[in-house]
């Protein structure tokens, strides 16, 4: 006999075969049911804390069973949705609309709102979503939980609740240590490296939220420079001379890092860049140019999908090819037009395949320049053969560019890049629109 079915416990296929929730998972779910039925605020807060403690005590397998039960028991009732939809179609009154909205909303959303009454609950729910995202490929049935939490976190972490802080050497050591740990674009090589990134000609800003006071949500690093940089290594050199910041005419954003995996999909970056641009413009009136020196993740993977480029791949496989002047020039002639084509023509649905391009273009930036050997670190060579890109932020054009992109998916790019994309070279076959590349 199937005991799971006999007792009413779900047995589901989630990548690793049938799974029966543990006794601890069922206890945590029972506390969640009780929390949804509770009406008193004080008792509800206590019950929320108890339910979250029960969830945190679960081991990995029990958490999987807990998530299965969240899908099984806290999803909208299809019959209620159908009945409410029929009633609204027959009589589109405000009362029937409210009934339909109530039927469509997942009971999980109300559960998460009530759980958020407990101390430190926001942090725990962000971590809960991070755990779901890490296992989602093997457990696609959990997608509704991820979506419910995303909707709530977008509301809880909207711009009105976020505080922009400049981070400098006087910032608490706790936050500085987290910068070193979280930096995802250009690894911080210890305290000396961090100190140089916080000197007078550098700026670092982060968003913080009242529910996570010592946890940066997202941070951005900028260098104040003379002219627009085409390489990132000089900006990262701990031994580089410190320039008088008042003499700078350009601010180069060279790293932006989302710190909380559980907040993936919550849009912070556009707010952060725009506010930092405005703040730097007020602090340094001489600065008229705001640009990025950005990676091109996935470019080499895109190239590798085309067998016609096997000779190119053979050249890239040669050790330290960038130190061979003749070979480097040959590759530049081939690679830069291909990169222009990748950025302008390779698509993920209607948007660019490149995730960094999607981010900056949504923010209203212009695709300005492709930089050969802009990042010769091992990571830079691996993901894009050292190529980097400048995205240009012009305050007067941000809204217009944003509207053009989000309405028509038109990429605003410098004419030179558009010309490069038309240059005749071997044409890689377009990759699958469903293929995900690393951000």
C-alpha positions in Angstrom: 0.0 0.0 0.0 1.2 3.6 -0.7 1.2 4.9 2.8 1.8 8.5 1.6 -1.4 8.3 -0.4 -3.3 6.6 2.4 -2.5 9.4 4.9 -3.0 12.2 2.3 0.6 13.1 2.0 1.7 14.1 -1.6 4.1 12.0 -3.4 5.6 14.1 -6.2 8.2 13.7 -8.9 10.7 16.5 -8.5 13.8 15.4 -10.4 14.8 12.8 -7.8 11.8 10.6 -7.7 8.8 10.4 -5.3 9.3 12.4 -2.1 7.3 12.0 1.1 7.5 15.0 3.5 9.0 14.3 6.9 7.3 14.6 10.2 9.2 17.8 10.9 8.1 19.3 7.5 4.4 18.4 8.3 4.8 20.1 11.7 6.1 23.3 10.1 3.2 23.2 7.6 0.7 22.7 10.5 2.0 25.8 12.2 1.6 27.7 8.9 -2.0 26.6 8.7 -2.6 27.7 12.2 -1.0 31.1 11.5 -3.4 31.6 8.5 -6.4 30.9 10.8 -5.1 33.2 13.6 -6.8 36.6 14.0 -5.0 38.2 17.0 -2.0 40.3 16.2 0.1 39.4 19.3 -0.6 35.7 19.1 -0.1 35.9 15.3 3.4 37.4 15.8 4.3 34.6 18.3 3.0 31.9 16.0 4.8 33.4 13.0 8.1 33.2 15.0 7.3 29.6 15.9 6.6 28.7 12.3 9.8 30.3 11.0 11.8 28.6 13.7 10.3 25.3 12.7 11.2 25.9 9.1 14.8 26.9 9.9 15.3 23.7 11.9 14.5 21.6 8.9 17.4 19.7 7.1 17.7 19.9 3.4 15.4 16.9 2.6 12.8 18.1 5.0 12.8 21.5 3.5 12.2 20.0 0.1 9.1 18.2 1.5 8.0 21.5 3.2 8.2 23.3 -0.2 6.2 20.5 -1.8 3.5 20.9 0.8 3.5 24.7 0.3 2.6 24.1 -3.4 0.1 21.3 -2.6 -1.8 23.0 0.2 -1.4 26.8 -0.3 -2.2 27.3 -4.0 -5.4 28.9 -5.2 -8.4 26.7 -5.5 -9.2 26.2 -9.2 -12.9 25.8 -8.6 -13.1 29.0 -6.6 -11.2 30.8 -9.3 -13.5 29.4 -12.0 -16.7 30.3 -10.0 -15.4 33.8 -9.3 -14.5 34.3 -13.0 -17.9 33.2 -14.1 -19.6 35.5 -11.6 -17.5 38.5 -12.8 -18.2 37.7 -16.5 -21.9 37.6 -15.7 -21.9 40.8 -13.5 -18.6 42.8 -13.6 -19.4 44.6 -10.4 -16.8 45.8 -7.9 -18.0 43.1 -5.4 -17.4 40.4 -8.0 -14.1 41.9 -9.0 -13.0 41.8 -5.4 -14.1 38.2 -5.1 -12.2 37.2 -8.2 -9.0 39.0 -7.0 -9.3 37.2 -3.6 -9.8 33.8 -5.4 -6.8 34.3 -7.7 -4.3 35.4 -5.0 -2.3 32.5 -3.6 -2.9 31.7 0.1 0.9 31.6 0.3 1.1 35.3 -0.2 -1.0 35.9 2.9 1.0 33.3 4.7 4.3 35.1 3.9 2.8 38.4 4.9 1.9 37.0 8.3 5.2 35.2 8.7 6.9 38.6 8.1 5.4 39.8 11.4 8.1 37.8 13.3 11.5 39.3 14.2 14.1 39.0 11.4 11.4 37.4 9.2 12.3 39.5 6.1 15.9 38.2 6.1 14.7 34.6 6.6 12.2 34.9 3.7 14.9 36.3 1.4 17.1 33.3 2.3 14.2 31.0 1.8 13.7 32.3 -1.7 17.5 31.9 -2.4 17.2 28.3 -1.4 14.3 27.8 -3.8 16.2 29.4 -6.7 19.2 27.2 -6.2 17.1 24.0 -6.5 14.5 25.3 -9.0 15.9 23.5 -12.0 15.4 20.1 -10.3 12.1 21.1 -8.8 10.1 23.2 -11.3 6.9 22.7 -9.3 8.3 25.2 -6.8 8.0 28.0 -9.3 4.7 29.4 -7.9 6.4 29.9 -4.5 9.3 31.7 -6.1 6.8 34.0 -8.0 4.7 34.7 -4.9 7.8 35.8 -3.0 9.0 37.9 -5.8 5.8 39.9 -5.9 5.9 40.5 -2.2 9.6 41.3 -2.1 9.2 43.8 -5.0 6.7 45.6 -2.7 8.7 45.3 0.5 12.0 46.4 -1.2 10.6 49.2 -3.3 12.6 52.4 -3.8 10.8 54.2 -1.0 12.2 51.8 1.6 15.8 51.8 0.4 18.5 54.0 1.8 21.5 55.0 -0.4 24.7 55.1 1.5 28.2 56.0 0.4 30.7 53.4 1.6 34.2 54.6 2.5 37.0 53.5 4.7 35.1 54.8 7.8 32.2 52.4 7.2 31.9 49.6 9.7 34.2 46.7 9.3 31.2 44.4 9.2 29.9 46.0 6.0 33.4 46.3 4.5 34.0 42.6 5.0 30.7 41.9 3.2 31.8 44.0 0.2 34.9 41.7 -0.1 32.7 38.6 0.2 29.9 39.7 -2.2 31.9 41.4 -5.0 31.0 39.3 -8.1 32.4 41.2 -11.0 36.1 41.9 -10.1 37.2 40.0 -7.0 38.6 42.2 -4.2 42.0 40.9 -3.3 42.0 41.7 0.4 42.0 44.8 2.5 44.7 46.7 0.5 42.7 46.3 -2.7 39.5 47.4 -0.9 41.3 50.4 0.5 42.3 51.6 -3.0 38.8 51.1 -4.2 37.6 53.6 -1.5 40.2 56.3 -2.1 39.3 59.9 -3.0 39.1 59.2 -6.7 36.8 56.2 -6.2 33.2 56.0 -5.1 31.2 53.1 -3.7 27.5 53.3 -3.0 25.0 50.7 -1.7 21.3 50.4 -1.0 20.3 49.2 2.4 16.9 48.2 3.8 15.6 48.8 7.3 14.9 45.1 7.7 18.6 44.2 6.9 20.5 47.2 8.3 24.0 45.8 8.0 23.4 43.9 4.7 24.1 45.8 1.5 21.4 44.9 -1.0 23.3 46.0 -4.1 26.4 48.1 -4.5 28.2 49.9 -7.3 31.8 50.9 -7.7 33.0 53.9 -9.7 36.3 55.5 -10.7 36.7 59.2 -11.3 38.9 59.6 -14.3 40.2 61.7 -17.2 38.3 60.5 -20.2 36.3 57.3 -20.8 38.3 54.2 -19.8 38.7 51.3 -22.3 40.4 48.9 -19.9 39.5 47.8 -16.4 42.9 46.7 -15.1 44.2 50.3 -14.5 41.0 51.0 -12.5 41.6 47.9 -10.4 45.4 48.4 -9.8 45.9 48.8 -6.0 49.2 50.7 -6.8 47.7 53.2 -9.2 48.2 56.9 -8.3 45.3 58.7 -6.7 44.0 61.5 -8.9 42.5 64.7 -7.5 38.8 64.0 -7.8 37.9 67.6 -8.6 40.0 67.3 -11.8 37.9 64.3 -13.1 35.6 64.8 -16.1 34.3 61.2 -16.3 32.8 58.7 -13.8 33.4 55.1 -14.9 31.2 52.4 -13.3 33.3 49.2 -13.3 31.3 46.9 -11.0 27.7 46.5 -9.8 26.9 43.5 -7.6 23.5 42.2 -6.3 24.3 40.9 -2.9 21.2 38.9 -2.0 20.4 35.9 -4.2 16.9 35.7 -2.8 16.2 39.2 -4.2 17.0 38.1 -7.8 14.5 39.7 -10.1 13.8 42.7 -7.8 14.8 45.8 -9.8 17.3 47.8 -7.8 20.0 48.5 -10.3 18.3 51.1 -12.4 17.4 53.2 -9.3 21.0 52.8 -8.0 22.8 53.9 -11.1 20.5 56.9 -11.8 20.7 58.2 -8.3 24.5 57.8 -8.2 24.8 59.6 -11.5 22.7 62.5 -10.1 24.7 62.6 -6.8 28.1 62.6 -8.5 26.9 65.3 -10.9 26.0 67.5 -8.0 29.3 66.7 -6.1 31.6 67.2 -9.2 30.1 69.6 -11.7 33.0 69.1 -14.1 32.0 65.5 -14.6 29.9 65.4 -17.8 30.4 61.7 -18.9 29.0 58.7 -17.0 29.8 55.4 -18.5 30.5 51.7 -17.6 33.4 49.4 -18.5 31.3 46.2 -18.6 32.0 42.5 -19.1 30.4 40.6 -22.0 29.4 37.3 -20.2 28.5 34.4 -22.5 30.2 35.8 -25.6 32.7 32.9 -26.0 30.0 30.4 -25.2 27.9 32.0 -28.0 30.9 31.7 -30.4 31.5 28.1 -29.4 28.0 27.1 -30.6 29.0 27.7 -34.2 31.2 24.9 -35.8 32.2 27.3 -38.6 34.3 29.2 -36.1 36.5 26.2 -35.3 39.7 28.0 -36.7 38.9 31.0 -34.5 38.5 28.7 -31.5 41.9 27.1 -32.3 43.6 30.5 -32.2 41.9 31.4 -28.9 43.1 28.0 -27.4 46.8 29.1 -27.9 48.5 29.9 -24.6 48.8 33.7 -23.9 47.7 34.5 -27.5 47.2 38.1 -26.5 50.9 38.6 -26.0 51.6 37.7 -29.6 51.1 41.0 -31.4 50.4 39.4 -34.9 47.9 36.9 -33.5 46.2 39.4 -31.3 45.7 41.7 -34.2 44.2 38.9 -36.4 41.8 38.0 -33.6 40.8 41.6 -33.0 39.8 41.9 -36.7 37.6 38.8 -36.4 36.3 39.1 -32.8 35.3 42.8 -32.5 32.7 42.6 -35.4 31.4 39.3 -34.0 31.0 40.9 -30.6 29.0 43.7 -32.2 26.8 41.1 -33.9 26.4 39.3 -30.6 25.3 42.4 -28.8 22.9 43.7 -31.5 21.6 40.5 -33.1 21.8 37.5 -30.7 18.4 37.4 -28.8 16.8 36.0 -25.8 13.2 36.3 -27.0 13.0 39.9 -28.1 15.8 41.2 -25.9 19.6 40.9 -26.3 21.0 37.5 -25.3 23.7 39.3 -23.2 22.4 39.9 -19.7 24.6 42.9 -19.0 23.4 44.5 -22.2 19.8 43.9 -21.1 20.4 45.5 -17.8 22.0 48.7 -19.1 19.7 49.2 -22.1 16.7 48.9 -19.9 18.2 51.7 -17.8 18.4 54.0 -20.8 22.1 53.7 -21.5 23.6 53.7 -25.0 25.9 50.9 -26.3 28.9 53.1 -26.9 32.1 51.2 -27.6 33.6 47.8 -27.8 37.1 47.6 -26.2 39.6 45.0 -27.3 41.5 43.4 -24.5 39.7 45.5 -22.0 40.0 42.8 -19.3 43.0 40.4 -19.5 42.3 38.7 -16.2 41.7 34.9 -16.4 37.9 35.5 -15.9 37.8 38.2 -18.6 39.6 36.0 -21.1 37.4 33.0 -20.3 34.1 34.7 -20.8 34.8 37.1 -23.6 38.4 36.8 -24.8 39.1 40.0 -22.9 36.5 42.2 -24.7 34.7 44.8 -22.6 32.0 47.3 -23.5 31.3 50.9 -22.6 27.6 51.8 -22.0 27.1 55.5 -21.9 24.7 57.2 -19.5 23.5 60.6 -20.6 21.0 62.0 -18.2 19.1 63.9 -20.9 18.6 60.8 -22.9 17.9 58.2 -20.3 14.1 58.3 -20.3 13.9 58.5 -24.1 16.3 55.5 -24.5 14.4 53.5 -21.8 11.1 54.1 -23.5 12.5 53.2 -26.9 13.9 50.0 -25.6 11.1 48.8 -23.4 8.4 49.6 -26.0 10.1 48.4 -29.2 13.2 46.6 -27.9 15.3 48.9 -30.1 19.0 49.0 -29.1 20.4 52.5 -29.0 24.0 52.0 -30.2 26.8 54.1 -31.5 27.0 54.1 -35.3 30.4 52.5 -35.2 29.0 49.4 -33.4 26.2 49.2 -35.9 28.7 49.3 -38.8 30.9 46.6 -37.1 27.9 44.3 -36.8 27.3 44.5 -40.6 30.9 43.7 -41.5 31.3 40.4 -43.4 32.7 37.6 -41.2 31.6 34.1 -40.5 28.1 34.2 -39.2 27.4 32.2 -36.1 24.1 30.4 -36.0 21.7 32.1 -33.5 21.4 30.1 -30.2 18.2 28.8 -28.7 16.2 31.6 -27.2 15.6 29.5 -24.1 19.2 29.0 -23.3 20.3 30.8 -20.2 23.8 32.4 -20.0 25.5 33.5 -16.7 24.8 37.0 -15.6 
